[in-house]
């Protein structure tokens, strides 16, 4: 019995020491940790930026490669993500040479990420950002292990130091990539390597890859670290709204699109009035009446209060369908509205149609 008790104590103690860290300072929105990495064989300073309610609400995480205690990238995502900044005094030490990059990725995946997701209630949605040589590391992960992160932001990435071999393989889940350079980089090899990467990605048309490449006017290698990241953030935010191309589709297509965004990017996109009303009106104008009926059914189920408040508008839409000669669909639309509102005017319309 004593041996068993001793063994349990050893196991518990060992499990707690797998990710050894100590709090060595505080920041306005988080803390500074000293993380003891067995893989890198050194202690890394890690800057943890936390939303106020992270303990009761799960947030996506953005890993900020080669960071400092005060990092504008964490400020931009503050309140939306858990920001994990990792200090690298000499990025070349970790990101020049494939074995060094592989070692650093192992540090992230086997040590730091499991610690963060356990300690800070982080969701499984992960972003990663790096600039220059650190940006090259971000591109290297995207190339070799694209499913490691959902969203990659690489500004002025040192792609020229990598052995890139982009495969035309459809990803099992959506992956998002933003990379850019400045027009005044003054690094000919870097510029050529990034332009070549753009041409390859453009030619492959990889399924489930959503990406964007830009050359930003007047940005230097140094200034593009800030401007490029802001552009990458804007690319991310572009997925927080429903694209106009979907407004003429069936509401189920929009639901699937939103659910995918929410799961892959940690977004909280909701399908409210600003979505279903344009969708309804666009389909009405195009005489896609089955789509119109599907929207009315969705509103009745998911937002019955709105349907009640806007019942006159809904009746007008059903009237328009009837006037265009689609009696069966108009009849169904009237019935859905009546079931929620019990409006006798609608009942009269239904009775009149049933007598025909």
C-alpha positions in Angstrom: 0.0 0.0 0.0 2.9 2.4 0.9 4.5 1.6 -2.5 1.2 2.4 -4.3 0.8 5.7 -2.4 4.4 6.7 -3.2 3.8 5.8 -6.9 0.7 8.0 -7.1 2.5 10.9 -5.5 5.4 10.6 -8.0 2.9 10.5 -10.9 1.0 13.5 -9.7 4.1 15.5 -9.0 5.6 14.6 -12.4 2.5 15.6 -14.2 2.6 19.0 -12.6 6.2 19.5 -13.6 5.7 18.6 -17.3 5.1 22.3 -18.0 7.2 24.1 -15.4 6.6 27.8 -15.3 6.7 30.7 -12.8 5.0 34.1 -12.8 7.8 36.6 -12.8 5.8 39.8 -13.5 2.4 41.2 -14.3 1.1 43.3 -17.2 -2.0 45.4 -17.5 -3.9 42.6 -19.2 -2.0 39.6 -18.1 1.3 38.3 -16.8 4.9 37.5 -17.7 5.9 33.8 -17.3 9.2 32.1 -17.2 8.5 28.9 -19.2 11.0 26.1 -18.7 11.2 24.3 -22.1 12.7 20.8 -22.0 12.7 20.8 -25.9 14.6 24.1 -26.4 16.7 23.4 -23.2 16.1 26.9 -22.0 13.7 29.1 -20.1 11.6 31.3 -22.3 9.8 34.5 -21.3 6.2 34.3 -22.3 3.8 37.2 -22.3 0.2 36.2 -21.6 -2.5 38.7 -22.6 -5.9 37.7 -21.2 -9.5 38.9 -21.7 -11.2 39.9 -18.5 -13.6 37.0 -18.4 -11.3 34.2 -19.7 -12.0 32.1 -16.7 -15.6 31.7 -17.5 -15.5 32.1 -21.3 -13.3 30.2 -23.7 -11.3 32.3 -26.2 -9.2 31.5 -29.3 -5.5 32.0 -29.0 -3.0 34.0 -31.1 0.6 33.0 -30.8 2.9 36.0 -31.3 6.3 34.8 -32.4 9.3 37.0 -31.3 7.3 39.2 -29.0 8.0 41.7 -26.2 5.9 42.6 -23.1 4.3 45.4 -24.9 3.1 44.1 -28.3 0.8 46.0 -30.6 -0.5 42.7 -32.0 -1.9 41.7 -28.6 -3.4 45.2 -28.3 -5.3 44.8 -31.6 -6.7 41.4 -30.6 -7.3 42.4 -26.9 -10.6 41.2 -25.6 -11.1 38.9 -28.7 -8.3 36.5 -28.2 -5.9 35.2 -25.6 -2.5 36.6 -26.8 0.6 34.5 -26.1 3.8 36.4 -26.9 7.0 34.4 -27.0 10.3 36.3 -26.6 13.2 35.4 -29.0 16.2 37.6 -28.4 17.9 36.1 -31.5 15.3 34.8 -33.9 18.0 33.4 -36.2 18.9 30.9 -33.5 15.5 29.3 -33.8 14.4 29.9 -37.4 17.5 29.5 -39.6 17.8 25.9 -40.5 15.1 23.3 -40.8 16.1 21.4 -37.7 15.9 24.5 -35.6 12.4 25.4 -37.0 11.2 21.9 -36.4 12.5 22.0 -32.8 10.7 25.3 -32.2 7.4 23.9 -33.6 7.8 20.9 -31.3 8.2 23.3 -28.4 4.9 25.0 -29.4 2.9 21.9 -30.0 4.2 19.6 -27.3 4.8 22.1 -24.5 3.5 25.6 -24.8 0.1 25.1 -26.5 -1.0 22.2 -24.2 -0.1 24.4 -21.2 -2.0 27.4 -22.5 -5.1 25.5 -23.4 -5.2 23.9 -20.0 -4.2 26.8 -17.9 -6.2 29.6 -19.5 -9.4 27.8 -20.8 -8.3 28.5 -24.4 -10.4 27.0 -27.2 -8.8 24.9 -29.9 -8.8 27.7 -32.4 -5.3 29.0 -32.9 -3.8 31.9 -34.9 -0.1 32.5 -35.3 1.8 35.7 -36.4 5.4 36.4 -37.2 7.5 39.1 -39.0 10.7 38.7 -41.1 12.6 35.6 -40.0 9.8 34.8 -37.6 7.4 35.2 -40.4 9.4 32.7 -42.4 8.8 30.2 -39.6 5.1 30.9 -39.8 5.1 30.2 -43.6 7.2 27.0 -42.9 4.5 25.7 -40.6 1.7 26.6 -43.0 3.6 24.7 -45.8 4.4 21.5 -43.9 1.6 21.3 -41.3 -1.2 23.6 -42.4 -3.8 22.1 -39.9 -1.6 23.2 -36.9 -3.3 26.6 -36.9 -6.4 28.1 -38.4 -5.0 31.4 -39.4 -1.5 32.4 -40.4 -0.3 36.1 -40.5 3.3 36.5 -41.9 4.6 40.0 -42.6 7.7 40.4 -44.7 8.4 36.7 -44.2 11.9 35.5 -45.0 10.6 32.9 -47.4 14.0 32.8 -49.1 15.5 30.8 -46.3 12.9 28.0 -46.6 12.8 25.0 -48.8 9.2 25.4 -50.0 7.4 22.8 -51.8 3.7 23.7 -51.8 1.6 20.6 -52.5 -1.7 20.8 -54.3 -3.6 19.0 -51.6 -7.1 19.9 -50.5 -7.2 20.6 -46.8 -9.6 18.7 -44.6 -10.7 21.9 -43.0 -10.5 25.6 -44.0 -7.1 27.2 -43.5 -6.5 31.0 -43.7 -3.3 32.7 -44.7 -2.3 36.3 -45.0 1.2 37.4 -46.1 2.6 40.6 -47.5 5.7 42.6 -48.1 6.4 46.3 -48.4 7.2 48.0 -51.7 10.4 49.4 -50.2 11.8 46.2 -48.5 15.2 46.6 -50.2 15.6 42.8 -49.8 15.6 41.5 -53.4 15.7 37.8 -52.5 12.9 38.3 -50.0 10.8 40.1 -52.5 11.4 37.5 -55.2 10.7 34.6 -52.9 7.4 36.1 -51.7 6.3 36.9 -55.2 7.1 33.4 -56.3 5.1 32.0 -53.4 2.2 34.1 -54.5 2.4 32.7 -58.1 2.5 29.1 -56.9 -0.5 29.5 -54.6 -2.4 31.3 -57.3 -1.8 28.6 -59.8 -2.6 25.7 -57.5 -6.2 26.8 -56.5 -6.0 24.7 -53.3 -9.5 23.8 -52.0 -10.3 25.0 -48.4 -7.4 27.5 -48.5 -8.5 31.2 -48.1 -5.5 33.4 -48.6 -4.4 36.9 -49.5 -1.1 38.4 -50.6 -0.3 42.1 -50.8 2.6 44.4 -51.7 2.0 47.5 -49.5 3.0 50.8 -51.0 5.7 52.8 -49.2 6.2 50.2 -46.5 9.8 49.3 -45.5 10.8 46.0 -43.9 10.6 47.6 -40.5 7.3 49.5 -40.9 5.5 46.6 -42.5 5.7 44.7 -39.2 2.9 47.0 -38.0 1.0 47.9 -41.2 1.1 44.4 -42.5 -0.3 42.9 -39.3 -3.1 45.5 -39.4 -3.9 44.4 -43.0 -3.8 40.8 -41.9 -6.3 41.6 -39.1 -8.6 43.3 -41.6 -8.4 40.2 -43.7 -9.5 38.2 -40.7 -12.3 40.6 -40.0 -13.6 40.3 -43.5 -14.8 36.8 -42.5 -16.9 38.3 -39.7 -19.7 39.3 -42.1 -21.8 37.5 -44.7 -20.4 38.1 -48.2 -22.8 39.6 -50.7 -22.4 36.6 -52.9 -24.3 34.5 -50.4 -27.3 36.8 -50.0 -29.1 35.2 -53.0 -28.5 31.7 -51.7 -30.8 29.5 -49.5 -30.6 30.4 -45.9 -29.2 26.9 -45.1 -26.1 27.8 -47.2 -25.6 30.9 -45.0 -26.1 28.9 -41.8 -23.4 26.4 -42.9 -21.1 29.2 -43.9 -21.5 30.9 -40.5 -21.2 27.7 -38.5 -17.9 27.0 -40.3 -16.5 30.5 -39.6 -17.4 30.2 -36.0 -15.8 26.9 -35.6 -12.6 27.6 -37.6 -11.9 31.2 -36.6 -13.6 31.4 -33.2 -16.0 34.1 -34.6 -19.3 34.9 -33.0 -21.1 35.7 -36.2 -24.9 35.6 -35.7 -27.7 35.4 -38.3 -29.9 38.3 -37.4 -32.0 40.9 -39.1 -29.0 42.3 -41.0 -28.6 38.9 -42.7 -32.0 37.4 -43.2 -33.8 40.5 -44.3 -31.4 41.3 -47.2 -31.4 37.6 -48.0 -35.2 37.6 -48.1 -35.5 40.7 -50.3 -32.7 39.7 -52.8 -34.4 36.3 -53.3 -37.8 37.9 -53.6 -36.6 40.3 -56.3 -34.9 37.4 -58.2 -38.2 35.4 -57.8 -36.4 32.6 -55.9 -39.5 31.9 -53.9 -38.4 28.7 -52.4 -35.5 30.6 -50.9 -37.9 33.2 -49.6 -40.1 30.6 -48.0 -37.0 29.1 -46.3 -36.1 32.4 -44.8 -39.6 33.0 -43.5 -39.5 29.5 -41.9 -36.1 30.3 -40.4 -37.4 33.6 -38.9 -40.5 31.9 -37.5 -38.3 29.3 -35.7 -35.3 31.4 -34.6 -36.7 34.9 -34.2 -40.5 34.7 -33.7 -40.6 38.1 -32.0 -39.2 39.8 -35.1 -41.8 38.0 -37.3 -44.5 39.2 -35.0 -43.2 42.8 -35.0 -42.8 42.8 -38.8 -45.8 40.7 -39.7 -47.1 43.4 -42.1 -43.9 43.3 -44.0 -44.0 39.5 -44.1 -47.6 39.6 -45.4 -46.6 42.1 -48.1 -43.9 39.6 -49.2 -46.3 36.7 -49.3 -48.8 38.9 -51.3 -46.0 39.7 -53.8 -45.4 35.9 -54.2 -49.1 35.4 -54.7 -49.3 38.2 -57.3 -46.5 36.6 -59.2 -48.6 33.4 -59.5 -46.8 31.1 -57.0 -50.0 30.2 -55.1 -48.6 27.1 -53.3 -45.6 28.9 -51.9 -47.7 32.0 -50.9 -50.1 29.6 -49.1 -47.3 28.1 -47.1 -45.9 31.6 -46.3 -49.3 32.8 -45.1 -49.7 29.7 -42.9 -46.3 30.2 -41.2 -47.1 33.8 -40.5 -50.5 33.0 -39.2 -49.2 30.2 -36.9 -47.0 32.7 -35.1 -49.3 35.8 -35.1 -52.9 34.4 -35.2 -53.8 37.4 -37.4 -57.3 36.9 -38.8 -56.5 38.9 -41.9 -54.0 36.2 -42.8 -56.6 33.5 -42.1 -58.9 35.1 -44.6 -56.2 35.1 -47.3 -55.6 31.4 -46.6 -59.3 30.5 -46.8 -59.6 32.4 -50.1 -56.7 30.4 -51.6 -58.1 27.1 -50.3 -61.4 27.8 -52.2 -59.6 28.2 -55.5 
